[in-house]
Amino acid sequence: MSVDEPISVGILCEPYLYEWHVRALETLENELDVRIPLVVSNARNRDCELESWNDRKRVRLDDFEQFYDAIRREGAWSFVLAERTLARILGDEQQLWHRHTVDTVACLENAAHVRCDPSMEKGWFEFPDEIVTRVAADCDVVVLFGFGLIRGAILNAPEYGILSFHPADIRSYRGMGPPPMFHDGAEIAGTTLQQLDESIDGGKIVAYDDVDISDCYTLWDVFDRIVRVQIELLTNGISAVTRPDFEPTTVPTAQLGDLYYRETRRTVGFSGRILLNNLLGRTVRQTTRLSRHLSRLGSGPGHRTN
């Protein structure tokens, strides 16, 4: 990358981006001299809902079919996911998680869009040589917004590597991130923008920030709080990693946090506590809102106290 040229940022993602992804990219384009020449989306993800996910207003027959499939895949965690879906149908908009078909995102309209079906072995994705070659030719740095765990030559194809968010401090909560934090009653949540290597949440730290989550009522509030930080953190991270004098922070293996595997969330004990905390949190939130509303009514014009 020449000093006078814009930073070329590639994207690896699902067939959709979440609203917070879009906002992060828009912030990046507004604050830095960047261009996005290439978007590689996951052709393996064929069954996902796209924009229809955003405005669900009722329970459909296929929801029961999906719930049955989720029970087989996710065990007890499926009840936590069902609570989230039901909350959305009842009015919890979760706008930061609205989906946008990647081909329709305005800030990506000048990029080349490529669908890719990488090979997968034991949960790790590896990209074909033609994708690796194209990424190396077109991108100074790549942001990962999908695909899951990746390895192989793609990691070193762009000059500044593949950057990916972990919604926690990798020195505390690797793996699942927010669910164990919420389960443990943590009051501070970190989020890490890391330069990926072939480890699970053990890459070099490019940018980091944390946020107070002590007033979050549900696990989904925690996710919202974290991604709001990540929207700004992407710009900070790409600005930093492309500076000639910048060195990402390497975390020694001994200082990496415990790795929380997804199998843990499928247990009745773990999922039951998350579900109970979510339901209690929603009750407290509604009670608090009602109390504030009644208080405002009581202090309105014409109100007198004896």
Long-range contacts (C-beta under 8 A, 24 or more apart in sequence): 1-140, 1-159, 1-242, 6-33, 6-34, 6-35, 7-32, 7-33, 7-34, 7-35, 7-140, 7-141, 7-238, 7-242, 8-34, 8-35, 8-36, 8-37, 8-138, 8-139, 8-140, 8-141, 9-34, 9-35, 9-36, 9-139, 9-140, 9-141, 9-142, 9-143, 9-238, 10-36, 10-37, 10-38, 10-39, 10-40, 10-135, 10-138, 10-139, 10-141, 10-142, 10-143, 10-158, 11-36, 11-38, 11-39, 11-40, 11-108, 11-111, 11-142, 11-143, 11-145, 12-40, 12-41, 12-142, 12-143, 12-144, 12-145, 12-146, 12-147, 12-150, 12-162, 13-39, 13-40, 13-41, 13-42, 13-102, 13-144, 13-145, 13-146, 13-147, 14-41, 14-42, 14-45, 14-48, 14-102, 14-145, 14-146, 14-147, 15-41, 15-42, 15-45, 15-48, 15-50, 15-101, 15-102, 16-48, 16-50, 16-99, 16-100, 16-101, 16-102, 17-99, 17-100, 17-102, 17-105, 17-145, 18-96, 18-97, 18-98, 18-99, 18-100, 18-145, 18-227, 19-95, 19-96, 19-97, 19-98, 19-99, 19-100, 20-96, 20-97, 20-227, 20-228, 20-230, 20-231, 21-145, 22-100, 22-105, 22-107, 23-96, 23-231, 24-230, 24-231, 24-232, 24-234, 24-235, 25-105, 25-107, 25-108, 25-234, 26-107, 27-231, 27-232, 27-234, 27-235, 28-234, 28-235, 28-238, 29-107, 31-235, 31-239, 32-235, 32-238, 32-239, 34-238, 35-110, 36-107, 36-108, 36-110, 36-111, 37-110, 37-111, 37-112, 37-138, 37-139, 38-111, 38-112, 38-114, 38-134, 38-135, 38-138, 38-139, 39-102, 39-108, 39-111, 39-112, 39-113, 39-114, 40-114, 40-115, 40-116, 40-127, 40-131, 40-135, 41-102, 41-113, 41-114, 41-115, 41-116, 41-146, 42-115, 42-116, 42-117, 42-118, 42-146, 42-147, 43-115, 43-116, 43-117, 44-117, 44-118, 44-120, 45-146, 49-99, 50-99, 50-100, 50-101, 51-98, 51-99, 51-100, 51-101, 53-98, 53-99, 54-98, 54-99, 56-85, 56-88, 56-89, 57-89, 58-89, 59-86, 59-89, 74-265, 74-266, 75-266, 75-267, 75-268, 75-271, 76-265, 76-266, 76-267, 76-268, 76-270, 76-271, 76-272, 77-265, 77-266, 77-271, 79-271, 79-275, 80-219, 80-265, 80-271, 80-274, 80-275, 80-278, 83-275, 83-278, 83-279, 84-220, 87-220, 87-282, 92-220, 94-220, 94-224, 96-224, 96-227, 96-228, 97-223, 112-138, 118-147, 118-150, 123-148, 123-149, 124-149, 124-150, 124-151, 125-149, 125-150, 125-151, 126-150, 126-151, 126-152, 126-154, 127-152, 127-153, 127-154, 129-153, 132-157, 133-157, 140-242, 141-238, 141-241, 141-242, 143-234, 143-238, 144-196, 149-200, 150-196, 151-198, 155-196, 155-197, 155-198, 160-195, 160-241, 160-242, 161-195, 161-196, 161-241, 162-195, 162-196, 163-193, 163-194, 163-195, 163-196, 163-206, 163-234, 163-237, 163-238, 163-241, 164-193, 164-194, 164-196, 164-203, 165-191, 165-192, 165-193, 165-194, 165-230, 165-233, 165-234, 166-191, 166-192, 166-194, 166-201, 167-191, 167-223, 167-226, 167-227, 167-230, 168-192, 168-226, 168-257, 169-208, 169-210, 169-257, 170-194, 170-201, 170-202, 170-203, 170-205, 170-251, 170-256, 170-257, 171-251, 171-255, 171-256, 171-257, 172-257, 172-258, 173-257, 173-258, 173-260, 174-200, 174-201, 174-202, 174-256, 174-257, 174-258, 174-259, 174-260, 175-200, 175-201, 175-259, 175-260, 175-261, 175-262, 176-260, 176-261, 176-262, 176-264, 176-265, 177-260, 178-219, 178-222, 178-223, 178-226, 179-219, 179-260, 179-265, 179-270, 179-274, 180-260, 180-264, 181-213, 181-222, 182-213, 182-216, 182-219, 182-222, 182-274, 182-277, 183-270, 183-273, 183-274, 183-277, 186-213, 187-212, 187-213, 187-214, 188-212, 188-213, 188-214, 189-213, 189-222, 189-225, 189-226, 191-226, 191-229, 191-230, 191-233, 193-230, 193-233, 193-234, 193-236, 193-237, 195-241, 195-248, 200-259, 201-256, 201-259, 202-251, 202-253, 202-256, 204-248, 204-249, 204-250, 204-251, 205-248, 205-249, 205-250, 205-251, 206-237, 206-240, 206-241, 206-248, 207-233, 207-236, 207-237, 207-240, 208-233, 209-233, 216-281, 217-278, 217-281, 217-282, 217-284, 217-285, 218-277, 218-278, 218-281, 218-282, 219-274, 219-277, 219-278, 220-278, 221-281
